[in-house]
């Protein structure tokens, strides 16, 4: 059974962002599953309040529900949340800073070591932000994490032009290939199902949109880059009837969700 409350949360989130970027005023006018007069089986029919014939047909698909191999990354999520708590307490995550970090893990640390790892990561971030060493970086800086065997590499990649502190966390070693495979399989399954669902409103002249959503139930480490890589490996005919695809992903060290246009 569809989780309608979850779907409604994501359509509200999406329309707020979409309207702000397009200048339109789309609102949900029907759920085709509940309305006999609306053809199709997609999730939401939306209409621009300022236009008589401007419609969107929107389908929401959870990345997690489409995975074959459920990945339990709760340990990594707990470390991420602990890092955020430490930095929040110290007032480090200020919006006027512009840094991008990338943490690669061989595997999740043992339970009794997670706080130590989180404190080390937070310490590296704090030193970087407070010393402002990132301002003139052209390439990347790799932090010294000797003694933290579960960390493959922790580095500052570049200054982020949007002037926010951003973090990317990913499990590595033999799990990384599984992550890429799972992401590809999940995205392929979503496209195959959604393309056929959205064919009817497409033929009716509506603009059709697919929302791929991720709220960390299993895919903590997946980011926009993973979704784009999966899309690049999938033939265009699999999504030829979809006008736009957006990835809505729960942020790691900031509240809320990031919305990225994939197509």
Residue frames as qw, qx, qy, qz and C-alpha x, y, z in Angstrom:
[[0.000, 0.886, 0.464, 0.000, 0.00, 0.00, 0.00],
 [0.374, 0.571, -0.050, 0.729, 1.29, 3.51, -0.81],
 [0.387, -0.466, -0.443, 0.661, 2.30, 5.72, 2.10],
 [0.166, 0.802, 0.406, 0.404, 0.09, 8.69, 1.22],
 [0.377, -0.906, -0.058, 0.185, 1.32, 10.80, 4.11],
 [0.600, -0.371, 0.375, 0.601, 4.89, 10.38, 2.91],
 [0.423, 0.430, 0.541, 0.586, 3.93, 11.14, -0.71],
 [0.041, -0.923, -0.333, -0.189, 2.10, 14.29, 0.37],
 [0.502, -0.749, 0.105, 0.419, 5.13, 15.44, 2.36],
 [0.533, -0.158, 0.480, 0.678, 7.38, 15.18, -0.68],
 [0.282, 0.631, 0.530, 0.491, 4.95, 16.76, -3.16],
 [0.204, -0.957, -0.198, 0.059, 4.58, 19.76, -0.85],
 [0.544, -0.584, 0.290, 0.528, 8.36, 20.03, -0.53],
 [0.509, 0.151, 0.573, 0.624, 8.81, 19.74, -4.28],
 [0.174, 0.793, 0.486, 0.324, 6.10, 22.23, -5.31],
 [0.304, -0.909, -0.045, 0.283, 7.48, 24.90, -2.96],
 [0.482, -0.436, 0.457, 0.607, 10.89, 24.55, -4.62],
 [0.417, 0.340, 0.668, 0.515, 9.55, 24.17, -8.17],
 [0.071, 0.901, 0.418, 0.096, 7.26, 27.20, -7.91],
 [0.333, -0.840, 0.101, 0.415, 10.07, 29.35, -6.51],
 [0.440, -0.289, 0.574, 0.627, 12.30, 28.47, -9.49],
 [0.265, 0.372, 0.723, 0.518, 9.65, 28.66, -12.25],
 [0.137, 0.049, 0.062, -0.987, 7.53, 31.55, -10.97],
 [0.454, -0.276, -0.681, -0.504, 4.45, 29.33, -11.33],
 [0.430, -0.263, 0.480, -0.719, 1.78, 28.60, -8.73],
 [0.582, -0.011, -0.769, -0.267, 1.18, 24.86, -9.00],
 [0.489, -0.260, 0.588, -0.589, -1.04, 23.18, -6.43],
 [0.055, 0.052, 0.994, 0.076, -2.36, 19.62, -6.16],
 [0.529, 0.037, -0.085, -0.843, -5.84, 19.38, -7.65],
 [0.922, -0.016, -0.071, -0.380, -6.33, 15.59, -7.67],
 [0.336, -0.399, 0.852, 0.037, -4.93, 12.19, -6.86],
 [0.525, 0.218, -0.589, -0.574, -5.71, 10.04, -9.93],
 [0.232, -0.031, -0.964, 0.126, -6.06, 6.90, -7.81],
 [0.076, 0.379, 0.699, -0.601, -8.94, 8.56, -5.95],
 [0.366, 0.527, 0.050, -0.765, -10.59, 10.37, -8.88],
 [0.665, 0.292, 0.680, 0.097, -12.40, 8.33, -11.54],
 [0.462, 0.864, 0.177, -0.092, -12.58, 11.26, -13.95],
 [0.007, -0.836, 0.514, 0.190, -8.76, 11.55, -14.03],
 [0.947, 0.271, -0.171, 0.004, -7.07, 9.01, -16.33],
 [0.447, 0.566, -0.573, 0.389, -3.80, 7.40, -15.30],
 [0.821, -0.469, -0.319, 0.070, -2.39, 5.91, -12.11],
 [0.448, 0.373, -0.343, 0.736, 0.31, 8.42, -11.19],
 [0.361, -0.341, -0.641, 0.585, 0.41, 10.07, -7.75],
 [0.028, -0.653, -0.330, 0.681, -0.55, 13.73, -8.22],
 [0.334, 0.635, 0.444, 0.536, -2.21, 15.97, -10.77],
 [0.283, -0.553, -0.202, 0.757, -1.13, 19.59, -10.24],
 [0.320, 0.764, 0.427, 0.363, -2.38, 22.77, -11.90],
 [0.303, 0.040, -0.091, 0.948, -0.94, 26.27, -12.20],
 [0.023, 0.669, 0.610, -0.424, -3.48, 28.55, -10.53],
 [0.075, 0.661, -0.094, -0.741, -2.61, 31.32, -12.98],
 [0.214, 0.293, -0.701, -0.614, -3.22, 29.25, -16.14],
 [0.789, 0.079, 0.116, -0.598, -6.22, 27.36, -17.46],
 [0.953, 0.238, -0.139, -0.129, -4.39, 24.48, -19.12],
 [0.284, 0.645, -0.651, 0.282, -1.01, 24.20, -17.40],
 [0.896, -0.365, 0.050, -0.246, -0.84, 20.81, -15.68],
 [0.099, 0.554, -0.817, 0.124, 1.85, 18.66, -14.07],
 [0.940, -0.166, -0.223, -0.196, 1.59, 14.90, -13.62],
 [0.023, -0.685, 0.653, -0.323, 3.89, 13.92, -10.74],
 [0.925, -0.134, -0.353, -0.037, 5.00, 10.46, -9.63],
 [0.259, -0.752, 0.534, -0.288, 6.93, 9.96, -6.36],
 [0.927, 0.055, -0.369, 0.033, 9.16, 6.92, -5.88],
 [0.565, -0.750, 0.343, -0.042, 11.15, 6.00, -2.78],
 [0.407, 0.617, -0.674, 0.001, 14.70, 4.92, -3.58],
 [0.280, -0.356, 0.821, -0.346, 14.75, 2.65, -0.56],
 [0.757, 0.154, 0.473, -0.424, 11.65, 0.68, -1.49],
 [0.787, 0.570, -0.137, -0.193, 13.13, -0.16, -4.90],
 [0.039, 0.655, -0.754, 0.038, 16.37, -1.74, -3.68],
 [0.855, 0.033, -0.498, -0.139, 16.99, -5.44, -3.98],
 [0.683, -0.074, -0.532, 0.495, 19.66, -5.60, -1.29],
 [0.338, -0.905, -0.155, -0.204, 18.64, -3.60, 1.76],
 [0.550, 0.329, -0.389, 0.661, 21.72, -1.79, 3.07],
 [0.524, -0.782, -0.324, 0.093, 21.81, -0.99, 6.77],
 [0.463, 0.433, -0.179, 0.753, 23.86, 2.20, 7.10],
 [0.460, -0.831, -0.264, -0.167, 22.45, 3.21, 10.49],
 [0.726, -0.420, -0.066, 0.541, 25.93, 3.16, 12.02],
 [0.411, 0.202, 0.206, 0.865, 27.17, 5.73, 9.51],
 [0.173, -0.731, -0.363, -0.551, 24.06, 7.85, 10.00],
 [0.627, -0.722, -0.254, 0.146, 24.66, 7.87, 13.76],
 [0.614, -0.214, 0.052, 0.758, 28.21, 9.14, 13.26],
 [0.174, 0.460, 0.338, 0.802, 26.97, 11.84, 10.87],
 [0.380, -0.787, -0.356, -0.331, 24.35, 12.98, 13.39],
 [0.691, -0.580, -0.157, 0.402, 26.91, 12.99, 16.21],
 [0.484, 0.070, 0.158, 0.858, 29.30, 15.13, 14.13],
 [0.062, -0.635, -0.359, -0.681, 26.45, 17.55, 13.46],
 [0.559, -0.762, -0.327, -0.017, 25.58, 17.72, 17.17],
 [0.666, -0.371, -0.047, 0.646, 29.19, 18.49, 18.14],
 [0.324, 0.215, 0.261, 0.884, 29.54, 21.18, 15.48],
 [0.232, -0.729, -0.428, -0.481, 26.18, 22.71, 16.32],
 [0.618, -0.692, -0.278, 0.249, 27.15, 22.97, 20.00],
 [0.549, -0.330, 0.104, 0.761, 30.33, 24.81, 19.01],
 [0.278, 0.838, 0.154, -0.444, 28.53, 27.04, 16.50],
 [0.381, -0.330, 0.625, 0.596, 30.75, 25.81, 13.65],
 [0.328, 0.397, 0.763, 0.389, 28.08, 25.24, 11.00],
 [0.094, 0.642, 0.166, -0.743, 27.58, 28.87, 10.05],
 [0.633, 0.640, 0.435, 0.011, 25.93, 29.75, 6.76],
 [0.225, 0.940, -0.205, -0.152, 28.64, 32.26, 5.85],
 [0.432, -0.486, 0.716, 0.253, 31.27, 29.53, 5.61],
 [0.753, 0.506, -0.178, -0.382, 31.95, 27.80, 2.29],
 [0.138, -0.490, 0.860, 0.038, 33.54, 24.37, 2.64],
 [0.894, 0.122, -0.203, -0.380, 32.94, 20.92, 1.14],
 [0.307, -0.488, 0.806, -0.129, 34.22, 17.80, 2.88],
 [0.832, 0.152, -0.414, -0.336, 34.22, 14.17, 1.77],
 [0.461, -0.454, 0.716, -0.262, 34.55, 11.25, 4.16],
 [0.745, 0.218, -0.569, -0.271, 35.26, 7.76, 2.79],
 [0.617, -0.438, 0.556, -0.345, 34.80, 4.89, 5.24],
 [0.220, 0.251, -0.930, -0.154, 36.17, 1.38, 4.81],
 [0.452, -0.419, -0.777, -0.128, 33.40, 0.24, 7.13],
 [0.414, -0.773, -0.079, -0.474, 31.45, 1.51, 10.11],
 [0.119, 0.453, -0.712, 0.524, 33.46, 1.72, 13.38],
 [0.382, -0.295, -0.853, 0.197, 32.48, -0.51, 16.31],
 [0.309, -0.803, -0.442, -0.252, 29.70, 0.88, 18.49],
 [0.584, -0.710, -0.152, 0.362, 32.04, 1.84, 21.32],
 [0.515, -0.161, 0.242, 0.807, 34.29, 3.74, 18.89],
 [0.248, 0.704, 0.524, 0.410, 31.69, 5.84, 17.07],
 [0.207, -0.959, -0.157, 0.110, 31.88, 8.84, 19.38],
 [0.538, -0.525, 0.326, 0.572, 35.67, 8.92, 19.12],
 [0.445, 0.259, 0.583, 0.628, 35.43, 8.91, 15.32],
 [0.057, 0.863, 0.448, 0.226, 32.75, 11.61, 15.35],
 [0.370, -0.871, 0.005, 0.323, 34.89, 13.80, 17.60],
 [0.542, -0.255, 0.453, 0.660, 37.90, 13.39, 15.30],
 [0.315, 0.525, 0.581, 0.536, 35.89, 14.33, 12.20],
 [0.130, -0.939, -0.314, -0.052, 34.38, 17.33, 14.00],
 [0.512, -0.674, 0.156, 0.509, 37.86, 18.37, 15.14],
 [0.486, 0.062, 0.518, 0.701, 39.16, 18.35, 11.56],
 [0.118, 0.746, 0.516, 0.404, 36.19, 20.44, 10.43],
 [0.331, -0.908, -0.185, 0.176, 36.59, 22.91, 13.28],
 [0.545, -0.455, 0.280, 0.646, 40.30, 23.38, 12.62],
 [0.388, 0.314, 0.558, 0.663, 39.62, 24.01, 8.94],
 [0.034, -0.841, -0.457, -0.287, 36.81, 26.50, 9.51],
 [0.427, -0.859, -0.094, 0.266, 38.55, 28.37, 12.33],
 [0.521, -0.412, 0.351, 0.660, 41.90, 28.63, 10.54],
 [0.491, 0.769, 0.070, -0.403, 40.21, 29.52, 7.23],
 [0.389, -0.391, 0.696, 0.459, 42.78, 27.38, 5.35],
 [0.548, 0.406, 0.719, 0.134, 40.23, 26.58, 2.64],
 [0.243, 0.838, 0.107, -0.477, 40.13, 30.05, 1.11],
 [0.208, 0.738, -0.499, -0.403, 43.05, 29.61, -1.29],
 [0.577, -0.117, 0.804, 0.082, 42.75, 25.88, -1.97],
 [0.445, 0.425, -0.465, -0.636, 42.81, 24.97, -5.65],
 [0.489, 0.100, -0.847, -0.181, 42.88, 21.18, -5.30],
 [0.766, -0.496, -0.307, -0.270, 42.17, 19.36, -2.06],
 [0.098, -0.584, 0.665, -0.456, 43.50, 18.87, 1.45],
 [0.776, -0.160, -0.604, -0.087, 43.65, 15.41, 3.01],
 [0.471, -0.717, 0.281, -0.430, 43.36, 15.30, 6.79],
 [0.263, 0.342, -0.865, 0.256, 45.57, 13.18, 9.03],
 [0.792, -0.312, 0.019, -0.525, 43.32, 10.49, 10.51],
 [0.463, 0.311, -0.806, 0.199, 46.07, 8.13, 11.68],
 [0.067, -0.044, 0.824, -0.561, 44.77, 5.76, 14.33],
 [0.605, 0.294, 0.335, -0.659, 41.23, 5.77, 12.90],
 [0.270, -0.170, 0.878, 0.356, 41.42, 2.57, 10.86],
 [0.408, 0.532, 0.738, -0.074, 37.83, 2.60, 9.61],
 [0.271, 0.872, 0.035, -0.407, 38.41, 5.86, 7.73],
 [0.786, 0.307, 0.309, 0.439, 39.85, 5.38, 4.26],
 [0.363, 0.183, 0.094, 0.909, 40.19, 9.11, 3.59],
 [0.067, -0.845, -0.464, 0.258, 38.82, 12.41, 4.84],
 [0.436, 0.035, 0.246, 0.865, 39.45, 15.43, 2.68],
 [0.186, 0.725, 0.210, -0.629, 38.42, 18.96, 1.88],
 [0.633, 0.378, 0.562, 0.374, 37.61, 18.95, -1.82],
 [0.253, 0.351, 0.245, 0.868, 36.96, 22.59, -2.70],
 [0.116, 0.234, 0.357, -0.897, 35.24, 25.77, -1.62],
 [0.191, 0.538, 0.814, 0.101, 31.54, 25.58, -2.27],
 [0.092, 0.262, 0.244, 0.929, 30.26, 28.55, -4.26],
 [0.402, -0.633, -0.503, -0.430, 26.87, 28.46, -2.52],
 [0.011, -0.511, 0.456, -0.728, 28.66, 29.40, 0.72],
 [0.824, -0.400, 0.057, -0.396, 27.42, 26.55, 2.86],
 [0.236, -0.461, 0.851, -0.085, 29.23, 23.84, 4.79],
 [0.873, 0.177, -0.183, -0.416, 28.55, 20.62, 2.88],
 [0.363, -0.430, 0.825, -0.062, 29.55, 17.05, 3.69],
 [0.811, 0.224, -0.393, -0.370, 29.46, 13.82, 1.71],
 [0.474, -0.419, 0.745, -0.210, 29.77, 10.51, 3.53],
 [0.812, 0.299, -0.366, -0.342, 30.25, 7.16, 1.81],
 [0.821, -0.335, 0.461, 0.014, 31.10, 3.61, 2.85],
 [0.348, 0.686, -0.576, -0.276, 34.00, 2.14, 0.91],
 [0.297, -0.305, 0.904, 0.035, 35.95, -1.13, 0.45],
 [0.049, 0.134, 0.935, 0.324, 33.89, -4.03, -0.84],
 [0.171, 0.611, 0.669, -0.388, 30.64, -2.27, 0.08],
 [0.108, 0.545, -0.136, -0.820, 31.12, 0.61, -2.39],
 [0.123, 0.074, -0.798, -0.586, 30.50, -1.58, -5.42],
 [0.043, -0.453, -0.886, 0.093, 27.34, -2.90, -3.81],
 [0.061, 0.627, 0.323, -0.706, 26.19, 0.66, -3.23],
 [0.164, 0.399, -0.439, -0.788, 26.70, 1.59, -6.90],
 [0.133, -0.108, -0.926, -0.336, 25.01, -1.60, -8.07],
 [0.017, -0.534, -0.775, 0.339, 22.09, -1.12, -5.70],
 [0.114, 0.580, 0.082, -0.802, 21.69, 2.49, -6.80],
 [0.179, 0.226, -0.660, -0.693, 21.72, 1.56, -10.49],
 [0.129, -0.259, -0.948, -0.133, 19.23, -1.28, -9.97],
 [0.016, 0.580, 0.615, -0.533, 16.92, 0.88, -7.88],
 [0.164, 0.527, -0.124, -0.825, 16.96, 3.79, -10.34],
 [0.163, 0.096, -0.807, -0.560, 16.45, 1.44, -13.30],
 [0.073, -0.400, -0.910, 0.083, 13.47, -0.17, -11.58],
 [0.072, 0.610, 0.371, -0.697, 11.98, 3.23, -10.77],
 [0.171, 0.414, -0.390, -0.805, 12.34, 4.45, -14.36],
 [0.117, -0.076, -0.919, -0.368, 10.88, 1.29, -15.85],
 [0.048, -0.534, -0.808, 0.245, 7.81, 1.53, -13.63],
 [0.025, 0.653, 0.244, -0.717, 7.36, 5.30, -13.80],
 [0.030, 0.254, -0.540, -0.802, 7.88, 5.73, -17.55],
 [0.130, -0.306, -0.875, -0.352, 4.91, 3.48, -18.28],
 [0.118, -0.632, -0.651, 0.404, 2.78, 5.16, -15.60],
 [0.030, -0.644, -0.050, 0.763, 3.48, 8.63, -16.94],
 [0.216, 0.076, 0.711, 0.665, 2.89, 7.76, -20.58],
 [0.041, 0.686, 0.716, 0.120, -0.86, 8.50, -20.38],
 [0.102, -0.886, -0.216, 0.399, -0.60, 12.06, -18.98],
 [0.308, -0.398, 0.459, 0.732, 2.28, 12.71, -21.39],
 [0.181, 0.302, 0.767, 0.536, 0.03, 11.82, -24.32],
 [0.052, -0.816, -0.573, 0.049, -2.63, 14.13, -22.85],
 [0.289, 0.750, 0.030, 0.594, -0.22, 17.06, -23.10],
 [0.558, -0.828, 0.018, -0.049, 0.64, 17.35, -19.42],
 [0.279, 0.689, -0.604, 0.287, 4.21, 17.94, -18.27],
 [0.920, -0.301, -0.244, -0.062, 5.29, 14.80, -16.44],
 [0.010, 0.733, -0.548, 0.404, 7.69, 14.77, -13.51],
 [0.861, -0.174, -0.465, 0.107, 9.31, 11.98, -11.52],
 [0.279, -0.787, 0.399, -0.378, 10.48, 12.52, -7.94],
 [0.789, 0.039, -0.566, 0.238, 13.11, 10.04, -6.69],
 [0.387, -0.781, 0.174, -0.457, 13.11, 10.44, -2.93],
 [0.709, 0.061, -0.599, 0.367, 15.49, 9.29, -0.21],
 [0.408, -0.778, 0.095, -0.468, 15.01, 9.85, 3.51],
 [0.039, 0.582, -0.747, 0.318, 17.89, 7.70, 4.80],
 [0.899, -0.217, 0.131, -0.357, 15.87, 4.58, 5.64],
 [0.937, -0.083, 0.240, 0.239, 18.67, 2.50, 4.12],
 [0.679, 0.506, 0.128, 0.515, 20.57, 4.63, 1.61],
 [0.375, -0.839, -0.071, 0.389, 22.36, 7.04, 3.95],
 [0.481, -0.418, 0.389, 0.665, 25.40, 7.34, 1.69],
 [0.452, 0.491, 0.586, 0.460, 23.66, 7.95, -1.63],
 [0.037, -0.625, -0.077, 0.776, 23.96, 11.47, -3.01],
 [0.530, 0.727, 0.035, -0.434, 23.19, 13.35, -6.21],
 [0.116, 0.618, -0.713, -0.310, 26.43, 12.11, -7.81],
 [0.333, -0.041, 0.942, -0.025, 25.38, 8.46, -7.37],
 [0.540, 0.568, 0.530, -0.325, 22.01, 9.10, -8.99],
 [0.380, 0.786, -0.258, -0.413, 23.58, 10.93, -11.94],
 [0.062, -0.446, 0.868, 0.211, 26.07, 8.08, -12.47],
 [0.446, 0.222, 0.856, -0.136, 23.21, 5.60, -12.50],
 [0.501, 0.722, 0.255, -0.403, 21.25, 7.73, -14.97],
 [0.192, 0.716, -0.531, -0.411, 24.25, 7.96, -17.32],
 [0.144, -0.224, 0.954, 0.134, 24.29, 4.15, -17.53],
 [0.428, 0.422, 0.755, -0.262, 20.61, 3.84, -18.39],
 [0.234, 0.255, 0.622, 0.702, 19.36, 4.17, -21.96],
 [0.171, 0.061, 0.057, -0.982, 17.26, 7.22, -22.69],
 [0.471, -0.200, -0.637, -0.577, 14.34, 5.16, -23.93],
 [0.400, -0.316, -0.802, 0.312, 13.76, 4.02, -20.33],
 [0.114, -0.587, -0.449, 0.664, 12.70, 7.55, -19.40],
 [0.176, 0.190, 0.481, 0.837, 11.65, 9.03, -22.75],
 [0.235, -0.666, -0.568, -0.421, 8.12, 9.84, -21.51],
 [0.489, -0.703, -0.331, 0.396, 9.39, 11.70, -18.42],
 [0.279, 0.886, 0.044, 0.368, 10.02, 15.43, -18.93],
 [0.005, 0.730, -0.465, 0.501, 11.85, 16.16, -15.68],
 [0.823, -0.258, -0.481, 0.160, 13.42, 14.05, -12.92],
 [0.140, -0.772, 0.340, -0.519, 14.29, 15.41, -9.48],
 [0.669, -0.074, -0.665, 0.325, 16.20, 13.76, -6.64],
 [0.403, -0.745, 0.089, -0.524, 15.03, 14.76, -3.15],
 [0.735, 0.060, -0.575, 0.354, 17.60, 13.67, -0.59],
 [0.565, -0.810, -0.155, 0.033, 17.75, 14.18, 3.16],
 [0.241, 0.818, -0.399, 0.336, 20.75, 16.36, 4.05],
 [0.758, -0.027, -0.553, 0.347, 23.53, 14.84, 6.14],
 [0.439, -0.225, -0.433, 0.754, 24.65, 17.69, 8.39],
 [0.170, -0.030, 0.009, -0.985, 21.92, 20.23, 7.79],
 [0.433, 0.339, 0.689, -0.473, 18.20, 20.09, 8.49],
 [0.568, 0.591, 0.043, -0.571, 15.83, 19.52, 5.62],
 [0.805, 0.241, 0.511, 0.181, 16.22, 18.07, 2.13],
 [0.089, -0.482, 0.467, 0.736, 18.30, 18.88, -0.95],
 [0.696, 0.551, 0.418, -0.192, 16.40, 18.96, -4.25],
 [0.216, -0.463, 0.595, 0.621, 18.47, 18.34, -7.38],
 [0.732, 0.529, 0.005, -0.429, 17.30, 18.29, -11.00],
 [0.607, -0.236, 0.711, 0.265, 18.61, 15.11, -12.64],
 [0.350, 0.303, 0.696, 0.549, 16.89, 15.52, -16.01]]
